[in-house]
């Protein structure tokens, strides 16, 4: 991608975002509009969410196209991808319990849907495809993580499968985005609003977290840097979910007419497929991982394509990157992180 800045990287580009009305997709749309793309096609199967986003972004109607469709439908994807230069692939089934009890549907969307997109991108000679992944793809313990791991592997392998096409394929991987649709922040706030109890699956559970704004900033940066075959893994802090619950109770209980000490925290046990802590990078990946100030970049061990070196990378000094090995956020830091999420 030509250009020395994000402004130049996305200016006058034709961009497709799958899952474009979801939490990440819709914020990605808004941020990309700041960089003056020629057009953004917003592809999703949520008609109501498309209507709401279209109303919110009326001033940009000349730059936006709203397309109803599903990544399971290869022919619809092909039509949506005509003349597109950059694709951000955010469409996915992402909730662990839902995927555990609907595994065939998770495969259809997260695996077959990704394959459909990659093949269409090659056929249409797209410039770049960035697949958005999750820390749950690392040593997966559930169906969602396993399908996202396959989506990652398919994306990286597409660089070998493409033949003489120009398309380059890379992934970004991050943890829990606080405030995204269906996140634990939304659940806890609803429970506090109802007077409790606030439910914890396990008091020792730790998670990587980041704000939506930070996630979007780093997705765009990774897309600008991508040369093909990389997995961009964003550095982020970790927290105990119980500390998040306690901070939210302190902040929100008075807002809804309750005393914080009267809001009970109830431990209900781990859900099916849920891990106590998350990992962002495996030991094998760490052997070929490099870092910048705000991200890790896993490069292929034996590149099958000619790569242009990414400037400013240095070898990582560690062998693994897990939420239990990462310095935890203090309650004060959690409160600061929540300021832009809960009002």
C-alpha positions, 0 to 999 in steps of 0.5 A: 500500500503506497503512502507514508501515512494513514491519510495517504494509505486510505485516501481515494481507496475503495474499501469493503468491510464485512461485518461492517455494522458490528461493534468493530466494523462500524467504528472502523467505518467511522475512522476510515471516513476521516482518511477520505476513502473513495467508497466504503462498502458496508457488508452485513446481514443485519438490516436494522443495524444497517439502517441505524448506521446509515442514519447516523452517517447521512452526511457521508452518503456519497462515500458509503454503500450499504450491502445486505449479505452474508459471507456464507454466500460466495456469489453475493461476496463476489458482487460486493468485492467488484473493484475493491482495493482493501478488505477488512474482514470483521464478520464472525460469530464471536460469542463463546457459548453461542458457538459451543452450542451451534458449532456447525453454524460457527464453521459456516461463518467463521471458516467457510465464510472466510474461505469464500472471502479469500477466494473472491479477493483473489479472483477480484485482484484485491490489493489487501485483505486484513482478517480480524481475529482474537486471542481465543484463537491461541491454543483454542479451548472452544469452538469459537477459538478453533474456528478463528484459528482456522480463519487465521491459518486460511488467511496466511495460507492464501498468500501461497495459494494466490499464484500470481495475483497481487493480493496480500493477506494478513491478520490482526489479533487482539483481546476483549474490546471493552464496550463492544456489543455483547461485552462483559461491560454491557452485561455488568451494567445491565445487572447493576441497573437491575440491582444485581447480582453481578455474575462472575464465572470465576473470581480468578479469571483474567482477560486482555482488554482494550478500548474500541478506539485503540483497537481501531487505531491499531487495525488501521496501523496494521493494515498500513504496515502489512506486506503479507503473511504477518499476524499483528498482535496488539499489546494490551493490559490485562485485568481480573474480571472481578476487579472490573465488576467491583469498579463498575459497581462503585461507579454505576450503583449510585447512578441507578439508585443503589448503594455499591455495598448492596450490589452482590457479586455472585460466582456462577462457575465457568461457562462451557469452553471458557478459559481462566486466562488468555494468550496472545502469542504461542511459544512457537510464534514467539520464536519468530515474533518482533515488536514495535512500541504498541504491537507484536508482529509474527512473521513467517518462519520460511516466507514464501513471498518476497517481503519488504521489511517493516521498519522499526521491528526488533526481536521480542525478548519473551517466549509467551504472552499471556494474561496471567503473566502480564502486569494487571491493571489497578482498579484506578487504571480500570476506572480510567479505561472505563471513562470513555465507555460508560457515562 
